[in-house]
Amino acid sequence: MSRILLARHGETTWHAENRYAGGRSEPELTELGLRQAEQLGKTAVAIGVDVVVSSPQRRAVTTATPAAEALGVPLHLRPDLREVDFGDLEGHLIGEMDPEAVQRFREDPEANAFPGAEPLGEAGARGVAALRELDDQHSGTVLVVAHSTLFRIVLCTLLGLPVRDYRRVFPHLDNAALTEIRLPADPSLPAALLSLNRAH
């Protein structure tokens, strides 16, 4: 059993306008995002991280790289940790979309996803499978850098909560903040959420 720390990537150039960056989008980190990445690296050293894993998307890799370099360990990339694909919403602002479709999405993002979007259950399943595999492979502290929506769906899945409620139960994950979970040996049991959005 490992200690698993989840960290959302640093702030990107799309954050200020709340543009949807999903599995197909590659916005760069802002100057603040780069500073958040550097601080995450220092925190990883301070708490004794053993393994650094990242989504292959640029914003996550850029955030995770300082930690791996500071620790002198390789950065492991996992395609199954990519952000959820938002379909027609990808790369757009909510205000650019049909208001009725937006309202339906906000009421139930699982049943009323935008056309072409990845089903939330599938995203949660791949994210959970990745974390369980990492937990099986490592016994130390594992830092996993990925994405807000994926992590929130994964947390709902692991805690036995409806994934359609991810926006309500976990309204926001701060950039580069740490969320710690513990996975039980029995996958039929819920995970333990030990901390959420912990600042460095």
PAZAPA-4460 file (N, C-alpha, C; in steps of 0.05 Angstrom, whole numbers, plus 32768, in hexadecimal, padded with zeros to 4 digits):
% residues 200
    n_x    n_y    n_z   ca_x   ca_y   ca_z    c_x    c_y    c_z   seq   type   mol
   8011   7FE8   8000   8000   8000   8000   8012   8019   8000     1      M     A
   800B   802C   7FEF   801B   8044   7FED   800B   805C   7FF8     2      S     A
   801A   8071   7FFB   800D   808B   8002   800A   809A   7FE8     3      R     A
   7FF1   80A0   7FE1   7FEC   80AC   7FC7   7FE3   80C9   7FCB     4      I     A
   7FF3   80DB   7FBE   7FED   80F8   7FBF   7FE5   8101   7FA3     5      L     A
   7FCE   810D   7FA1   7FC4   8117   7F87   7FC9   8136   7F86     6      L     A
   7FD3   813F   7F70   7FD7   815C   7F6C   7FCD   8164   7F50     7      A     A
   7FBB   8177   7F50   7FB3   8183   7F36   7FCA   8193   7F2B     8      R     A
   7FCC   8194   7F11   7FE2   81A4   7F05   7FDF   81C2   7F0C     9      H     A
   7FF4   81D1   7F06   7FF5   81ED   7F0C   7FE1   81FD   7EFA    10      G     A
   7FDE   8216   7F02   7FCB   8228   7EF3   7FD4   822A   7ED5    11      E     A
   7FC0   8229   7EC3   7FC6   822C   7EA7   7FBC   8247   7E9C    12      T     A
   7FC3   824C   7E83   7FBB   8265   7E77   7F9D   8266   7E72    13      T     A
   7F8F   8250   7E74   7F72   824F   7E70   7F62   8253   7E8A    14      W     A
   7F70   8253   7EA1   7F61   8254   7EBA   7F52   826E   7EBE    15      H     A
   7F5E   8285   7EB7   7F52   829F   7EBC   7F36   82A1   7EAF    16      A     A
   7F33   8296   7E98   7F1A   8298   7E8A   7F08   827F   7E8D    17      E     A
   7F12   826B   7E9C   7F04   8252   7EA1   7EFD   8244   7E87    18      N     A
   7F10   8242   7E76   7F0D   8233   7E5D   7F12   8215   7E63    19      R     A
   7F01   8204   7E58   7F02   81E7   7E5F   7F1A   81DA   7E51    20      Y     A
   7F2D   81D1   7E61   7F45   81C3   7E57   7F43   81A6   7E5E    21      A     A
   7F3D   8195   7E4B   7F39   8179   7E50   7F4F   8168   7E44    22      G     A
   7F48   8150   7E3D   7F5C   813D   7E34   7F69   8143   7E19    23      G     A
   7F5E   8156   7E0A   7F6A   815D   7DF0   7F78   8178   7DF0    24      R     A
   7F77   8187   7E06   7F81   81A2   7E08   7F9C   81A3   7E15    25      S     A
   7FAD   81B6   7E0C   7FC8   81B8   7E17   7FD0   81D5   7E1E    26      E     A
   7FC0   81E2   7E2F   7FC9   81FE   7E37   7FE2   81FD   7E47    27      P     A
   7FF2   8212   7E45   800B   8214   7E54   8005   821E   7E71    28      E     A
   8018   8219   7E83   8016   8224   7E9E   801C   8242   7E9D    29      L     A
   800F   8251   7EAF   8015   826D   7EB3   802E   8270   7EC4    30      T     A
   8037   8288   7EC8   804E   828C   7EDA   8047   8282   7EF6    31      E     A
   802E   8287   7EFF   8026   827D   7F19   8026   825E   7F18    32      L     A
   801D   8252   7F03   801D   8235   7F01   8039   822A   7F02    33      G     A
   804C   8237   7EF6   8068   822E   7EF8   8073   8230   7F14    34      L     A
   806B   8245   7F22   8073   8248   7F3E   8066   8232   7F50    35      R     A
   804D   822C   7F4A   8040   8216   7F58   804E   81FC   7F54    36      Q     A
   8057   81F7   7F3B   8066   81DF   7F35   8080   81DD   7F45    37      A     A
   808E   81F4   7F46   80A7   81F4   7F55   80A2   81EF   7F73    38      E     A
   808D   81FB   7F7E   8086   81F6   7F9A   807E   81D9   7F9F    39      Q     A
   8070   81CE   7F8C   8068   81B2   7F8F   8081   81A0   7F90    40      L     A
   8095   81A7   7F80   80AF   8198   7F81   80BC   819A   7F9C    41      G     A
   80BC   81B2   7FA8   80C8   81B5   7FC2   80B9   81A5   7FD7    42      K     A
   809E   81A5   7FD5   808E   8196   7FE8   8092   8178   7FE5    43      T     A
   8096   816F   7FCC   809B   8153   7FC7   80B4   8149   7FD5    44      A     A
   80C8   815A   7FD5   80E2   8154   7FE3   80DD   8154   8001    45      V     A
   80CF   8168   800B   80CB   816B   8028   80BB   8153   8033    46      A     A
   80A8   8149   8025   8098   8133   8030   80A1   8118   8028    47      I     A
   80B6   8116   8018   80C3   80FC   8012   80B4   80EC   7FFD    48      G     A
   80AC   80F9   7FE7   809F   80EB   7FD1   80B3   80D7   7FC5    49      V     A
   80AB   80BF   7FBE   80BC   80AB   7FB3   80B8   80A8   7F94    50      D     A
   809F   80AC   7F8B   8098   80A7   7F6F   8087   80BF   7F65    51      V     A
   808E   80C8   7F4D   807E   80DE   7F41   8072   80D4   7F27    52      V     A
   8058   80D7   7F25   8048   80CE   7F0E   8038   80E5   7F03    53      V     A
   8035   80E6   7EE9   8027   80FD   7EDD   8016   80F4   7EC5    54      S     A
   8000   8102   7EC1   7FF2   8101   7EA8   8006   810A   7E92    55      S     A
   8003   8100   7E7A   8015   8108   7E64   8010   8123   7E59    56      P     A
   7FFB   8131   7E62   7FF4   814B   7E57   8008   8160   7E61    57      Q     A
   800E   8173   7E50   8024   8186   7E55   8021   8195   7E70    58      R     A
   800A   819E   7E77   8006   81AD   7E90   800D   819C   7EA8    59      R     A
   8007   8182   7EA7   800D   8170   7EBD   802B   816A   7EBE    60      A     A
   8036   8164   7EA7   8053   815D   7EA5   8063   8175   7EAF    61      V     A
   805C   818D   7EA7   806B   81A5   7EAF   8069   81A8   7ECD    62      T     A
   8052   81A1   7ED9   804F   81A4   7EF6   805E   818E   7F05    63      T     A
   805F   8176   7EFA   806C   8160   7F08   808A   815F   7F05    64      A     A
   8094   816B   7EF0   80B1   8169   7EEB   80C3   8174   7F01    65      T     A
   80BD   818C   7F0D   80CF   8195   7F22   80D1   8182   7F3A    66      P     A
   80BB   8174   7F40   80BC   8160   7F56   80CE   8149   7F4F    67      A     A
   80CA   813E   7F37   80DB   8127   7F2F   80F9   812F   7F2E    68      A     A
   80FE   8147   7F24   811A   8150   7F22   8126   8155   7F3E    69      E     A
   8116   8161   7F50   8120   8167   7F6A   8126   814D   7F7A    70      A     A
   8115   8139   7F75   8118   811F   7F83   812D   810D   7F75    71      L     A
   8134   8113   7F5C   8146   8102   7F4E   813A   80E7   7F46    72      G     A
   8120   80E8   7F3F   8112   80CF   7F37   8106   80D4   7F1C    73      V     A
   8101   80BE   7F0D   80F4   80C2   7EF3   80D7   80CB   7EF5    74      P     A
   80CD   80D8   7EE1   80B2   80E0   7EE0   80A3   80CC   7ECF    75      L     A
   8090   80BE   7EDB   8080   80A9   7ECE   8067   80B6   7EC2    76      H     A
   8062   80B2   7EA8   804B   80BD   7E9B   8036   80A6   7E97    77      L     A
   801D   80AD   7E9D   8007   809A   7E9A   7FF1   80A5   7E89    78      R     A
   7FED   809B   7E71   7FD8   80A5   7E60   7FBC   80A3   7E6D    79      P     A
   7FB8   8090   7E7F   7F9E   808C   7E8C   7F98   80A2   7EA0    80      D     A
   7FAB   80B5   7EA4   7FA6   80CB   7EB6   7FA1   80E5   7EA7    81      L     A
   7F9C   80E3   7E8D   7F94   80FB   7E7E   7F7A   8106   7E89    82      R     A
   7F76   8120   7E83   7F5D   812D   7E8C   7F46   8121   7E7C    83      E     A
   7F2E   8124   7E87   7F15   811B   7E7A   7F12   812B   7E60    84      V     A
   7F0A   811E   7E4B   7F04   812C   7E32   7EE8   8138   7E34    85      D     A
   7EE6   8152   7E30   7ECD   8160   7E33   7EBC   8162   7E1A    86      F     A
   7EC5   8155   7E05   7EB6   8155   7DEC   7EB3   8171   7DE0    87      G     A
   7E9B   8179   7DD9   7E96   8193   7DCD   7E9D   81AA   7DDF    88      D     A
   7E9E   81A5   7DF9   7EA5   81BA   7E0C   7EC4   81BF   7E0D    89      L     A
   7ED3   81AD   7E03   7EF0   81AF   7E03   7EFA   81C9   7DF6    90      E     A
   7F0A   81D8   7E05   7F16   81F0   7DFB   7F03   8208   7DFB    91      G     A
   7EEB   8205   7E05   7ED7   821B   7E04   7ED2   8226   7E20    92      H     A
   7EC5   823D   7E21   7EBA   8249   7E39   7E9D   823F   7E3C    93      L     A
   7E94   823D   7E54   7E78   8236   7E59   7E66   824A   7E4A    94      I     A
   7E6D   8263   7E4B   7E5C   8278   7E3E   7E5A   8275   7E20    95      G     A
   7E6B   8265   7E14   7E6A   8261   7DF7   7E57   824A   7DEF    96      E     A
   7E4E   823C   7E03   7E3D   8224   7DFE   7E20   822B   7E01    97      M     A
   7E0F   8219   7DF7   7DF2   821C   7DF9   7DE9   821D   7E16    98      D     A
   7DDC   8232   7E1F   7DD5   8235   7E3C   7DC5   821D   7E47    99      P     A
   7DB3   8212   7E37   7DA3   81FC   7E40   7DB4   81E3   7E44   100      E     A
   7DC7   81DF   7E31   7DD9   81C8   7E34   7DEB   81CB   7E4C   101      A     A
   7DF4   81E4   7E51   7E04   81E9   7E69   7DF5   81E4   7E82   102      V     A
   7DDB   81EC   7E83   7DCB   81E7   7E9B   7DC7   81C9   7EA0   103      Q     A
   7DC2   81BA   7E8B   7DBF   819D   7E8E   7DD9   8191   7E97   104      R     A
   7DF0   819A   7E8C   7E0A   8190   7E94   7E0F   8195   7EB2   105      F     A
   7E09   81AD   7EBB   7E0D   81B4   7ED7   7DFC   81A3   7EEA   106      R     A
   7DE3   819D   7EE1   7DD1   818D   7EF1   7DDA   8170   7EF3   107      E     A
   7DE4   8165   7EDD   7DED   8149   7EDD   7E02   8145   7EC7   108      D     A
   7E1C   814A   7ECD   7E30   8148   7EB8   7E34   812C   7EAE   109      P     A
   7E2A   8118   7EBC   7E2D   80FD   7EB2   7E18   80F7   7E9D   110      E     A
   7DFF   80FD   7EA2   7DE9   80F8   7E8F   7DE8   810C   7E79   111      A     A
   7DF3   8124   7E7D   7DF0   813A   7E6A   7E0B   8145   7E61   112      N     A
   7E1E   8133   7E5C   7E38   813C   7E52   7E35   8148   7E37   113      A     A
   7E48   8159   7E2F   7E48   8165   7E15   7E4F   814F   7E00   114      F     A
   7E45   8152   7DE8   7E4B   813E   7DD3   7E69   8139   7DD0   115      P     A
   7E70   8120   7DCD   7E8B   8118   7DCA   7E9C   8115   7DE3   116      G     A
   7E8F   811B   7DFA   7E9E   811A   7E13   7EA3   80FD   7E1C   117      A     A
   7EB8   80F9   7E2B   7EBE   80DF   7E37   7EAA   80DA   7E4D   118      E     A
   7E9D   80C3   7E4E   7E8B   80BC   7E65   7E9A   80BE   7E7F   119      P     A
   7E8D   80CA   7E93   7E9A   80CE   7EAD   7EA2   80B4   7EBA   120      L     A
   7E90   80A0   7EB7   7E97   8086   7EC3   7EB0   8079   7EB7   121      G     A
   7EB4   807D   7E9D   7ECC   8072   7E90   7EE4   8081   7E9A   122      E     A
   7EE2   809B   7E9C   7EF9   80AB   7EA6   7F00   80A3   7EC2   123      A     A
   7EEC   80A0   7ED3   7EF1   8098   7EEF   7EFD   807C   7EF0   124      G     A
   7EF4   806A   7EE0   7EFF   804F   7EE0   7F1C   804E   7ED9   125      A     A
   7F24   805D   7EC4   7F40   805C   7EBC   7F52   806A   7ED0   126      R     A
   7F47   8080   7EDC   7F57   808D   7EF1   7F5B   807C   7F0A   127      G     A
   7F46   806E   7F12   7F47   805D   7F29   7F5A   8045   7F24   128      V     A
   7F58   803A   7F0C   7F6A   8024   7F05   7F87   802C   7F06   129      A     A
   7F8D   8044   7EFC   7FA8   804E   7EFD   7FB2   8051   7F1A   130      A     A
   7FA2   805C   7F2B   7FAA   805F   7F47   7FAD   8044   7F55   131      L     A
   7F9C   8032   7F50   7F9E   8017   7F5C   7FB7   8009   7F53   132      R     A
   7FBE   800C   7F3A   7FD6   8000   7F30   7FEF   800C   7F3C   133      E     A
   7FEF   8027   7F3F   8005   8034   7F4D   8008   802B   7F6A   134      L     A
   7FF1   8028   7F77   7FF0   801F   7F93   7FFC   8003   7F95   135      D     A
   7FF6   7FF2   7F82   8001   7FD7   7F82   801F   7FD6   7F7D   136      D     A
   8028   7FE9   7F6C   8044   7FE8   7F64   8057   7FF5   7F77   137      Q     A
   804D   8007   7F88   805F   8017   7F99   8057   8015   7FB7   138      H     A
   806A   8017   7FC8   8065   8016   7FE5   806B   8031   7FF2   139      S     A
   8077   8044   7FE4   807D   805E   7FF0   8068   8073   7FEA   140      G     A
   8071   808C   7FE9   8060   80A2   7FE4   8060   80A9   7FC6   141      T     A
   8048   80A8   7FBA   8045   80AC   7F9D   8037   80C7   7F98   142      V     A
   8044   80D9   7F89   8038   80F2   7F81   802D   80EF   7F65   143      L     A
   8013   80F4   7F63   8005   80F1   7F49   7FFB   810C   7F40   144      V     A
   8005   8116   7F2A   7FFE   8130   7F20   7FEC   812D   7F07   145      V     A
   7FD4   8137   7F09   7FC1   8134   7EF3   7FAD   814B   7EF3   146      A     A
   7F93   8146   7EF1   7F80   815A   7EEA   7F67   815B   7EFC   147      H     A
   7F5B   8172   7EFD   7F45   8178   7F10   7F2D   8166   7F0C   148      S     A
   7F22   8166   7EF4   7F0A   8156   7EF0   7F0F   8138   7EF3   149      T     A
   7F25   812E   7EE8   7F2C   8112   7EEB   7F2E   810B   7F09   150      L     A
   7F3D   811B   7F18   7F40   8115   7F34   7F26   8116   7F44   151      F     A
   7F15   8129   7F3E   7EFB   812B   7F4C   7EE9   8113   7F46   152      R     A
   7EE9   810A   7F2D   7EDA   80F2   7F26   7EE6   80D9   7F33   153      I     A
   7F00   80D7   7F33   7F0E   80C1   7F40   7F07   80C0   7F5E   154      V     A
   7F08   80D8   7F6B   7F02   80D9   7F88   7EE6   80CF   7F8D   155      L     A
   7ED3   80D8   7F7D   7EB7   80CF   7F80   7EB6   80B0   7F7D   156      C     A
   7EC3   80A6   7F69   7EC3   8089   7F63   7ECE   807A   7F7B   157      T     A
   7EE5   8083   7F85   7EF3   8075   7F9B   7EE3   8076   7FB5   158      L     A
   7ED4   808C   7FB9   7EC6   8090   7FD2   7EA9   8085   7FD1   159      L     A
   7EA2   807A   7FBA   7E87   806F   7FB7   7E71   8084   7FB3   160      G     A
   7E79   809B   7FA8   7E66   80B1   7FA3   7E5E   80B1   7F86   161      L     A
   7E46   80BA   7F7F   7E3E   80BC   7F63   7E50   80CF   7F54   162      P     A
   7E5B   80C6   7F3D   7E6D   80D7   7F2E   7E5F   80F0   7F23   163      V     A
   7E45   80EE   7F1F   7E36   8106   7F15   7E38   811D   7F29   164      R     A
   7E3F   8118   7F42   7E40   812C   7F57   7E5B   8138   7F5B   165      D     A
   7E6E   8131   7F49   7E8A   813A   7F4E   7E8D   8158   7F50   166      Y     A
   7E7D   8167   7F41   7E7F   8185   7F42   7E74   8190   7F5C   167      R     A
   7E61   8182   7F68   7E55   818B   7F81   7E65   8182   7F99   168      R     A
   7E6E   8169   7F99   7E7D   815E   7FB0   7E99   8169   7FB1   169      V     A
   7EA6   816C   7F9A   7EC1   8177   7F99   7EC1   818F   7F86   170      F     A
   7EB7   81A6   7F8F   7EB4   81BC   7F7C   7ECE   81C7   7F71   171      P     A
   7EE4   81C3   7F7F   7EFD   81CF   7F74   7F15   81C0   7F80   172      H     A
   7F28   81BA   7F70   7F43   81B1   7F79   7F57   81C7   7F72   173      L     A
   7F64   81D0   7F86   7F78   81E6   7F82   7F90   81DC   7F72   174      D     A
   7F9B   81EE   7F63   7FB2   81E7   7F53   7FCA   81E0   7F65   175      N     A
   7FD6   81C9   7F60   7FEE   81BF   7F6E   7FEA   81BA   7F8C   176      A     A
   7FD1   81BB   7F96   7FCC   81B3   7FB1   7FCB   8195   7FB3   177      A     A
   7FCF   818A   7FCB   7FD1   816D   7FCF   7FB7   8162   7FDB   178      L     A
   7FAF   814C   7FCF   7F99   813C   7FDA   7FA3   8120   7FDF   179      T     A
   7FA0   8116   7FF7   7FAB   80FB   7FFE   7F95   80E7   8001   180      E     A
   7F99   80D0   7FF4   7F86   80BA   7FF6   7F95   80A0   7FFE   181      I     A
   7F85   808E   800A   7F90   8073   8010   7F7D   805F   8004   182      R     A
   7F87   804D   7FF4   7F77   8039   7FE7   7F76   8020   7FF8   183      L     A
   7F5F   8014   7FFC   7F5D   7FFB   800C   7F67   7FE3   7FFC   184      P     A
   7F70   7FCF   800A   7F78   7FB6   7FFC   7F60   7FAA   7FED   185      A     A
   7F49   7FAC   7FF8   7F30   7FA2   7FEC   7F24   7FB8   7FDA   186      D     A
   7F25   7FB5   7FC0   7F1B   7FCA   7FAE   7EFD   7FCF   7FB0   187      P     A
   7EEF   7FBD   7FBD   7ED2   7FC1   7FC1   7ECC   7FD5   7FD7   188      S     A
   7EE0   7FDC   7FE7   7EDD   7FEF   7FFD   7EE4   800B   7FF3   189      L     A
   7ED8   801F   8000   7EDF   803B   7FF8   7EFB   8043   8001   190      P     A
   7F07   8055   7FF2   7F21   805F   7FF9   7F1E   8072   8011   191      A     A
   7F34   8079   801D   7F35   808D   8033   7F3F   80A7   8028   192      A     A
   7F31   80BD   802C   7F3A   80D7   8024   7F46   80E4   803D   193      L     A
   7F61   80E6   803D   7F70   80EF   8054   7F73   810D   8055   194      L     A
   7F75   811A   803E   7F77   8137   803D   7F6E   8140   8021   195      S     A
   7F64   8159   8020   7F5A   8164   8007   7F64   8181   8003   196      L     A
   7F70   8186   7FEC   7F78   81A2   7FE6   7F8B   81AD   7FFB   197      N     A
   7F9E   819D   8004   7FB1   81A6   8018   7FC6   81B8   800C   198      R     A
   7FC9   81D0   8016   7FDD   81E2   800C   7FF9   81D9   8016   199      A     A
   800D   81E2   8008   8029   81D9   800F   8032   81E8   8028   200      H     A
***
